[in-house]
């Protein structure tokens, strides 16, 4: 899909990604409980920084890779290459 920047009408490529919750509800429940306990930070990491706030920087970077398919670090989210 192509879109246009309103400011200078340059054409650029836009990619849509499909990110879903893990279909394993037990994992989702466990991770969400951890997120509540840590104030929204990844419960799988000891470090509490903006980079580890859910949705973490690591997974955002993986999402931006058009060839990446897989789970985030804590397995809450899954990026699919299929529609």
N, CA, C and O atoms as a Tinker XYZ file with bonds, in Angstrom:
   332  protein
     1  N      0.843000   -1.169000    0.000000    73     2
     2  CA     0.000000    0.000000    0.000000    64     1     3
     3  C      0.889000    1.234000    0.000000    63     2     4     5
     4  O      1.932000    1.253000    0.653000    81     3
     5  N      0.489000    2.234000   -0.711000    73     3     6
     6  CA     1.246000    3.480000   -0.753000    64     5     7
     7  C      0.404000    4.594000   -0.137000    63     6     8     9
     8  O     -0.818000    4.618000   -0.282000    81     7
     9  N      1.073000    5.509000    0.548000    73     7    10
    10  CA     0.390000    6.672000    1.085000    64     9    11
    11  C      1.236000    7.900000    0.785000    63    10    12    13
    12  O      2.390000    7.786000    0.374000    81    11
    13  N      0.661000    9.056000    0.992000    73    11    14
    14  CA     1.353000   10.300000    0.684000    64    13    15
    15  C      1.486000   11.154000    1.930000    63    14    16    17
    16  O      0.558000   11.252000    2.733000    81    15
    17  N      2.640000   11.765000    2.081000    73    15    18
    18  CA     2.890000   12.707000    3.148000    64    17    19
    19  C      2.207000   14.012000    2.752000    63    18    20    21
    20  O      2.465000   14.537000    1.669000    81    19
    21  N      1.351000   14.535000    3.603000    73    19    22
    22  CA     0.591000   15.745000    3.268000    64    21    23
    23  C      1.476000   16.963000    3.044000    63    22    24    25
    24  O      1.145000   17.833000    2.239000    81    23
    25  N      2.595000   17.029000    3.750000    73    23    26
    26  CA     3.431000   18.224000    3.678000    64    25    27
    27  C      4.121000   18.401000    2.336000    63    26    28    29
    28  O      4.194000   19.516000    1.820000    81    27
    29  N      4.627000   17.316000    1.766000    73    27    30
    30  CA     5.388000   17.491000    0.533000    64    29    31
    31  C      5.007000   16.490000   -0.554000    63    30    32    33
    32  O      5.711000   16.369000   -1.556000    81    31
    33  N      3.918000   15.784000   -0.369000    73    31    34
    34  CA     3.378000   14.849000   -1.363000    64    33    35
    35  C      4.367000   13.771000   -1.803000    63    34    36    37
    36  O      4.226000   13.209000   -2.889000    81    35
    37  N      5.355000   13.483000   -0.980000    73    35    38
    38  CA     6.274000   12.391000   -1.309000    64    37    39
    39  C      5.573000   11.066000   -1.045000    63    38    40    41
    40  O      4.891000   10.885000   -0.037000    81    39
    41  N      5.762000   10.168000   -1.965000    73    39    42
    42  CA     5.159000    8.853000   -1.827000    64    41    43
    43  C      6.033000    7.990000   -0.923000    63    42    44    45
    44  O      7.260000    8.026000   -1.015000    81    43
    45  N      5.388000    7.208000   -0.041000    73    43    46
    46  CA     6.134000    6.304000    0.827000    64    45    47
    47  C      5.344000    5.019000    0.998000    63    46    48    49
    48  O      4.122000    4.996000    0.852000    81    47
    49  N      6.049000    3.974000    1.305000    73    47    50
    50  CA     5.446000    2.659000    1.498000    64    49    51
    51  C      4.931000    2.544000    2.933000    63    50    52    53
    52  O      5.628000    2.919000    3.876000    81    51
    53  N      3.719000    2.029000    3.098000    73    51    54
    54  CA     3.138000    1.814000    4.417000    64    53    55
    55  C      2.871000    0.327000    4.571000    63    54    56    57
    56  O      2.267000   -0.297000    3.698000    81    55
    57  N      3.323000   -0.237000    5.683000    73    55    58
    58  CA     3.110000   -1.658000    5.950000    64    57    59
    59  C      2.185000   -1.802000    7.148000    63    58    60    61
    60  O      2.366000   -1.134000    8.165000    81    59
    61  N      1.203000   -2.670000    7.025000    73    59    62
    62  CA     0.321000   -2.976000    8.129000    64    61    63
    63  C      0.754000   -4.304000    8.723000    63    62    64    65
    64  O      1.108000   -5.232000    7.997000    81    63
    65  N      0.724000   -4.391000   10.036000    73    63    66
    66  CA     1.139000   -5.618000   10.703000    64    65    67
    67  C     -0.021000   -6.162000   11.521000    63    66    68    69
    68  O     -0.926000   -5.431000   11.924000    81    67
    69  N      0.034000   -7.452000   11.751000    73    67    70
    70  CA    -0.986000   -8.100000   12.564000    64    69    71
    71  C     -0.335000   -8.549000   13.866000    63    70    72    73
    72  O      0.516000   -9.439000   13.873000    81    71
    73  N     -0.743000   -7.925000   14.962000    73    71    74
    74  CA    -0.255000   -8.293000   16.283000    64    73    75
    75  C     -1.458000   -8.765000   17.088000    63    74    76    77
    76  O     -2.454000   -8.052000   17.217000    81    75
    77  N     -1.352000   -9.977000   17.627000    73    75    78
    78  CA    -2.455000  -10.563000   18.385000    64    77    79
    79  C     -1.957000  -10.994000   19.760000    63    78    80    81
    80  O     -0.755000  -11.136000   19.988000    81    79
    81  N     -2.911000  -11.198000   20.673000    73    79    82
    82  CA    -2.566000  -11.771000   21.967000    64    81    83
    83  C     -2.243000  -13.244000   21.790000    63    82    84    85
    84  O     -2.745000  -13.893000   20.873000    81    83
    85  N     -1.420000  -13.755000   22.655000    73    83    86
    86  CA    -1.101000  -15.175000   22.663000    64    85    87
    87  C     -2.411000  -15.959000   22.811000    63    86    88    89
    88  O     -3.217000  -15.634000   23.683000    81    87
    89  N     -2.639000  -16.963000   21.996000    73    87    90
    90  CA    -3.877000  -17.743000   22.111000    64    89    91
    91  C     -3.950000  -18.564000   23.404000    63    90    92    93
    92  O     -5.029000  -19.029000   23.774000    81    91
    93  N     -2.825000  -18.748000   24.093000    73    91    94
    94  CA    -2.813000  -19.480000   25.360000    64    93    95
    95  C     -3.269000  -18.529000   26.477000    63    94    96    97
    96  O     -2.493000  -17.698000   26.949000    81    95
    97  N     -4.521000  -18.660000   26.887000    73    95    98
    98  CA    -5.105000  -17.741000   27.864000    64    97    99
    99  C     -4.414000  -17.784000   29.227000    63    98   100   101
   100  O     -4.426000  -16.789000   29.952000    81    99
   101  N     -3.824000  -18.899000   29.580000    73    99   102
   102  CA    -3.105000  -18.997000   30.855000    64   101   103
   103  C     -1.864000  -18.098000   30.842000    63   102   104   105
   104  O     -1.561000  -17.436000   31.835000    81   103
   105  N     -1.159000  -18.080000   29.727000    73   103   106
   106  CA     0.006000  -17.190000   29.595000    64   105   107
   107  C     -0.447000  -15.737000   29.633000    63   106   108   109
   108  O      0.167000  -14.914000   30.312000    81   107
   109  N     -1.520000  -15.414000   28.910000    73   107   110
   110  CA    -2.045000  -14.042000   28.891000    64   109   111
   111  C     -2.407000  -13.604000   30.310000    63   110   112   113
   112  O     -2.058000  -12.503000   30.734000    81   111
   113  N     -3.102000  -14.464000   31.033000    73   111   114
   114  CA    -3.511000  -14.147000   32.407000    64   113   115
   115  C     -2.290000  -13.904000   33.298000    63   114   116   117
   116  O     -2.250000  -12.930000   34.049000    81   115
   117  N     -1.311000  -14.778000   33.213000    73   115   118
   118  CA    -0.104000  -14.663000   34.038000    64   117   119
   119  C      0.665000  -13.383000   33.729000    63   118   120   121
   120  O      1.091000  -12.676000   34.643000    81   119
   121  N      0.842000  -13.084000   32.450000    73   119   122
   122  CA     1.587000  -11.877000   32.067000    64   121   123
   123  C      0.824000  -10.626000   32.478000    63   122   124   125
   124  O      1.429000   -9.671000   32.965000    81   123
   125  N     -0.490000  -10.614000   32.293000    73   123   126
   126  CA    -1.291000   -9.440000   32.691000    64   125   127
   127  C     -1.225000   -9.208000   34.198000    63   126   128   129
   128  O     -1.158000   -8.063000   34.646000    81   127
   129  N     -1.245000  -10.278000   34.974000    73   127   130
   130  CA    -1.089000  -10.138000   36.428000    64   129   131
   131  C      0.270000   -9.529000   36.750000    63   130   132   133
   132  O      0.382000   -8.671000   37.625000    81   131
   133  N      1.297000   -9.976000   36.043000    73   131   134
   134  CA     2.634000   -9.416000   36.229000    64   133   135
   135  C      2.699000   -7.951000   35.844000    63   134   136   137
   136  O      3.361000   -7.159000   36.515000    81   135
   137  N      2.017000   -7.583000   34.765000    73   135   138
   138  CA     1.988000   -6.181000   34.336000    64   137   139
   139  C      1.308000   -5.309000   35.387000    63   138   140   141
   140  O      1.754000   -4.191000   35.645000    81   139
   141  N      0.244000   -5.803000   35.987000    73   139   142
   142  CA    -0.424000   -5.052000   37.064000    64   141   143
   143  C      0.515000   -4.885000   38.255000    63   142   144   145
   144  O      0.588000   -3.810000   38.851000    81   143
   145  N      1.222000   -5.938000   38.592000    73   143   146
   146  CA     2.129000   -5.938000   39.739000    64   145   147
   147  C      3.305000   -4.970000   39.529000    63   146   148   149
   148  O      3.790000   -4.370000   40.488000    81   147
   149  N      3.759000   -4.820000   38.286000    73   147   150
   150  CA     4.944000   -3.992000   37.994000    64   149   151
   151  C      4.596000   -2.604000   37.470000    63   150   152   153
   152  O      5.489000   -1.845000   37.095000    81   151
   153  N      3.325000   -2.269000   37.438000    73   151   154
   154  CA     2.934000   -0.949000   36.944000    64   153   155
   155  C      3.061000   -0.803000   35.443000    63   154   156   157
   156  O      3.278000    0.300000   34.942000    81   155
   157  N      2.929000   -1.907000   34.717000    73   155   158
   158  CA     2.957000   -1.859000   33.261000    64   157   159
   159  C      4.301000   -2.195000   32.635000    63   158   160   161
   160  O      4.435000   -2.203000   31.411000    81   159
   161  N      5.295000   -2.472000   33.470000    73   159   162
   162  CA     6.603000   -2.860000   32.949000    64   161   163
   163  C      6.636000   -4.363000   32.713000    63   162   164   165
   164  O      5.942000   -5.122000   33.390000    81   163
   165  N      7.439000   -4.782000   31.759000    73   163   166
   166  CA     7.557000   -6.200000   31.433000    64   165   167
   167  C      7.882000   -6.985000   32.701000    63   166   168   169
   168  O      8.905000   -6.733000   33.338000    81   167
   169  N      7.025000   -7.933000   33.073000    73   167   170
   170  CA     7.269000   -8.696000   34.296000    64   169   171
   171  C      8.424000   -9.689000   34.159000    63   170   172   173
   172  O      8.862000  -10.270000   35.152000    81   171
   173  N      8.910000   -9.882000   32.957000    73   171   174
   174  CA    10.004000  -10.832000   32.711000    64   173   175
   175  C     11.374000  -10.183000   32.846000    63   174   176   177
   176  O     12.395000  -10.863000   32.749000    81   175
   177  N     11.403000   -8.886000   33.067000    73   175   178
   178  CA    12.680000   -8.160000   33.122000    64   177   179
   179  C     12.847000   -7.487000   34.483000    63   178   180   181
   180  O     11.880000   -7.023000   35.088000    81   179
   181  N     14.076000   -7.447000   34.942000    73   179   182
   182  CA    14.370000   -6.799000   36.219000    64   181   183
   183  C     14.433000   -5.284000   36.076000    63   182   184   185
   184  O     14.046000   -4.553000   36.988000    81   183
   185  N     14.918000   -4.817000   34.937000    73   183   186
   186  CA    15.095000   -3.387000   34.686000    64   185   187
   187  C     13.741000   -2.724000   34.438000    63   186   188   189
   188  O     12.914000   -3.258000   33.698000    81   187
   189  N     13.513000   -1.562000   35.055000    73   187   190
   190  CA    12.279000   -0.804000   34.861000    64   189   191
   191  C     12.626000    0.531000   34.202000    63   190   192   193
   192  O     12.975000    1.501000   34.875000    81   191
   193  N     12.523000    0.560000   32.873000    73   191   194
   194  CA    12.789000    1.782000   32.108000    64   193   195
   195  C     11.680000    1.929000   31.076000    63   194   196   197
   196  O     10.851000    1.034000   30.911000    81   195
   197  N     11.672000    3.054000   30.388000    73   195   198
   198  CA    10.683000    3.247000   29.323000    64   197   199
   199  C     10.798000    2.160000   28.257000    63   198   200   201
   200  O      9.805000    1.801000   27.623000    81   199
   201  N     11.999000    1.639000   28.061000    73   199   202
   202  CA    12.208000    0.586000   27.063000    64   201   203
   203  C     11.552000   -0.733000   27.456000    63   202   204   205
   204  O     11.286000   -1.570000   26.594000    81   203
   205  N     11.286000   -0.929000   28.758000    73   203   206
   206  CA    10.673000   -2.184000   29.205000    64   205   207
   207  C      9.207000   -2.014000   29.572000    63   206   208   209
   208  O      8.591000   -2.934000   30.111000    81   207
   209  N      8.642000   -0.843000   29.284000    73   207   210
   210  CA     7.207000   -0.610000   29.493000    64   209   211
   211  C      6.466000   -1.318000   28.363000    63   210   212   213
   212  O      6.840000   -1.199000   27.197000    81   211
   213  N      5.418000   -2.052000   28.714000    73   211   214
   214  CA     4.662000   -2.822000   27.722000    64   213   215
   215  C      3.883000   -1.860000   26.815000    63   214   216   217
   216  O      3.205000   -0.968000   27.324000    81   215
   217  N      3.955000   -2.002000   25.608000    73   215   218
   218  CA     4.623000   -2.858000   24.670000    64   217   219
   219  C      6.069000   -2.385000   24.569000    63   218   220   221
   220  O      6.332000   -1.240000   24.202000    81   219
   221  N      6.991000   -3.262000   24.892000    73   219   222
   222  CA     8.398000   -2.896000   25.065000    64   221   223
   223  C      9.066000   -2.483000   23.746000    63   222   224   225
   224  O      8.614000   -2.826000   22.653000    81   223
   225  N     10.146000   -1.743000   23.898000    73   223   226
   226  CA    10.904000   -1.268000   22.737000    64   225   227
   227  C     11.417000   -2.433000   21.894000    63   226   228   229
   228  O     11.407000   -2.365000   20.665000    81   227
   229  N     11.866000   -3.500000   22.555000    73   227   230
   230  CA    12.380000   -4.656000   21.818000    64   229   231
   231  C     11.327000   -5.187000   20.840000    63   230   232   233
   232  O     11.640000   -5.468000   19.683000    81   231
   233  N     10.077000   -5.324000   21.305000    73   231   234
   234  CA     9.039000   -5.856000   20.424000    64   233   235
   235  C      8.630000   -4.826000   19.370000    63   234   236   237
   236  O      8.344000   -5.192000   18.231000    81   235
   237  N      8.600000   -3.556000   19.735000    73   235   238
   238  CA     8.303000   -2.518000   18.740000    64   237   239
   239  C      9.332000   -2.552000   17.615000    63   238   240   241
   240  O      8.988000   -2.398000   16.443000    81   239
   241  N     10.598000   -2.754000   17.981000    73   239   242
   242  CA    11.649000   -2.864000   16.964000    64   241   243
   243  C     11.443000   -4.108000   16.104000    63   242   244   245
   244  O     11.644000   -4.068000   14.890000    81   243
   245  N     11.042000   -5.211000   16.735000    73   243   246
   246  CA    10.777000   -6.436000   15.977000    64   245   247
   247  C      9.584000   -6.239000   15.043000    63   246   248   249
   248  O      9.600000   -6.717000   13.908000    81   247
   249  N      8.561000   -5.547000   15.507000    73   247   250
   250  CA     7.385000   -5.274000   14.677000    64   249   251
   251  C      7.779000   -4.487000   13.433000    63   250   252   253
   252  O      7.245000   -4.721000   12.350000    81   251
   253  N      8.710000   -3.557000   13.589000    73   251   254
   254  CA     9.106000   -2.725000   12.446000    64   253   255
   255  C      9.896000   -3.501000   11.397000    63   254   256   257
   256  O     10.061000   -3.023000   10.275000    81   255
   257  N     10.380000   -4.677000   11.742000    73   255   258
   258  CA    11.084000   -5.537000   10.784000    64   257   259
   259  C     10.041000   -6.304000    9.975000    63   258   260   261
   260  O      9.349000   -7.157000   10.531000    81   259
   261  N      9.909000   -6.024000    8.679000    73   259   262
   262  CA     8.862000   -6.673000    7.880000    64   261   263
   263  C      9.018000   -8.188000    7.777000    63   262   264   265
   264  O      8.062000   -8.876000    7.418000    81   263
   265  N     10.188000   -8.718000    8.082000    73   263   266
   266  CA    10.416000  -10.162000    7.984000    64   265   267
   267  C     10.276000  -10.893000    9.310000    63   266   268   269
   268  O     10.354000  -12.121000    9.352000    81   267
   269  N     10.068000  -10.147000   10.401000    73   267   270
   270  CA     9.978000  -10.796000   11.717000    64   269   271
   271  C      8.581000  -11.366000   11.943000    63   270   272   273
   272  O      7.574000  -10.710000   11.678000    81   271
   273  N      8.544000  -12.590000   12.434000    73   271   274
   274  CA     7.297000  -13.200000   12.892000    64   273   275
   275  C      7.607000  -13.911000   14.194000    63   274   276   277
   276  O      8.563000  -14.684000   14.266000    81   275
   277  N      6.814000  -13.662000   15.222000    73   275   278
   278  CA     7.033000  -14.346000   16.482000    64   277   279
   279  C      6.483000  -13.582000   17.670000    63   278   280   281
   280  O      5.833000  -12.546000   17.531000    81   279
   281  N      6.769000  -14.136000   18.857000    73   279   282
   282  CA     6.275000  -13.581000   20.111000    64   281   283
   283  C      7.190000  -12.489000   20.644000    63   282   284   285
   284  O      8.379000  -12.441000   20.332000    81   283
   285  N      6.604000  -11.610000   21.458000    73   283   286
   286  CA     7.408000  -10.663000   22.224000    64   285   287
   287  C      8.136000  -11.439000   23.319000    63   286   288   289
   288  O      7.900000  -12.633000   23.504000    81   287
   289  N      9.009000  -10.764000   24.032000    73   287   290
   290  CA     9.854000  -11.404000   25.045000    64   289   291
   291  C      9.037000  -12.180000   26.080000    63   290   292   293
   292  O      9.397000  -13.304000   26.432000    81   291
   293  N      7.942000  -11.595000   26.570000    73   291   294
   294  CA     7.163000  -12.247000   27.629000    64   293   295
   295  C      6.049000  -13.140000   27.078000    63   294   296   297
   296  O      5.305000  -13.759000   27.839000    81   295
   297  N      5.943000  -13.199000   25.766000    73   295   298
   298  CA     4.985000  -14.060000   25.060000    64   297   299
   299  C      3.531000  -13.606000   25.176000    63   298   300   301
   300  O      2.619000  -14.410000   24.981000    81   299
   301  N      3.301000  -12.331000   25.490000    73   299   302
   302  CA     1.941000  -11.802000   25.530000    64   301   303
   303  C      1.431000  -11.544000   24.118000    63   302   304   305
   304  O      0.285000  -11.865000   23.802000    81   303
   305  N      2.272000  -10.965000   23.269000    73   303   306
   306  CA     1.885000  -10.602000   21.908000    64   305   307
   307  C      2.597000  -11.463000   20.875000    63   306   308   309
   308  O      3.696000  -11.970000   21.100000    81   307
   309  N      1.928000  -11.608000   19.731000    73   307   310
   310  CA     2.495000  -12.351000   18.606000    64   309   311
   311  C      2.327000  -11.521000   17.347000    63   310   312   313
   312  O      1.228000  -11.056000   17.046000    81   311
   313  N      3.413000  -11.335000   16.614000    73   311   314
   314  CA     3.344000  -10.657000   15.317000    64   313   315
   315  C      3.291000  -11.726000   14.236000    63   314   316   317
   316  O      4.169000  -12.584000   14.140000    81   315
   317  N      2.242000  -11.654000   13.429000    73   315   318
   318  CA     2.045000  -12.619000   12.353000    64   317   319
   319  C      2.341000  -11.968000   11.015000    63   318   320   321
   320  O      2.059000  -10.788000   10.810000    81   319
   321  N      2.907000  -12.741000   10.115000    73   319   322
   322  CA     3.130000  -12.254000    8.751000    64   321   323
   323  C      1.915000  -12.517000    7.872000    63   322   324   325
   324  O      1.821000  -11.986000    6.766000    81   323
   325  N      0.993000  -13.327000    8.355000    73   323   326
   326  CA    -0.214000  -13.659000    7.591000    64   325   327
   327  C     -1.329000  -12.692000    7.938000    63   326   328   329
   328  O     -1.386000  -12.175000    9.053000    81   327
   329  N     -2.208000  -12.449000    6.994000    73   327   330
   330  CA    -3.359000  -11.557000    7.237000    64   329   331
   331  C     -4.378000  -12.202000    8.094000    63   330   332
   332  O     -5.406000  -11.594000    8.395000    81   331
